Amino acid sequence: MPYRDVLKRLLDKIDGATGVGFVAQDGETVQLEGQLEDFAHRLHLAYQGILLQTLSSIHGNPQANLRLVLSIHQDYTVAVKPLAGGYFLVLTLKRRNNLHKALHYLEQAAEELNQEL
């Protein structure tokens, strides 16, 4: 499965998207795309995995009911979408406009990746 194609399509569809990453449960980057510097992007993705695991343990479930983690900051937004097998998808946006559209496309990409996992 060409993960890169799924991620590139996601970035191309969303105005203001700066990066997207497909990550394994242990925080290891499987594939990343975008304008973020490679090392910083990988570190960002790993920290999103720590956040996802922490939230799951706080709520007492292994990501079973966690559907999306959305962090809205002053200049950017981060959406973390859990996938099958403990994988997850992280989308970073410059701004909040068209957030609904971005989340719609994130869900489509997640469905496509879940079919391959």
ABEGO torsion letter per residue (X at the ends): XBAAAAAAAAAAABBGBABBBBBBAAGBBABBBEABBAAAAAAAAAAAAAAAAAAAAAAGBBGAABABBBBBBAABBBBBBBBBGGBBBBBBBABABGAAAAAAAAAAAAAAAAAAX
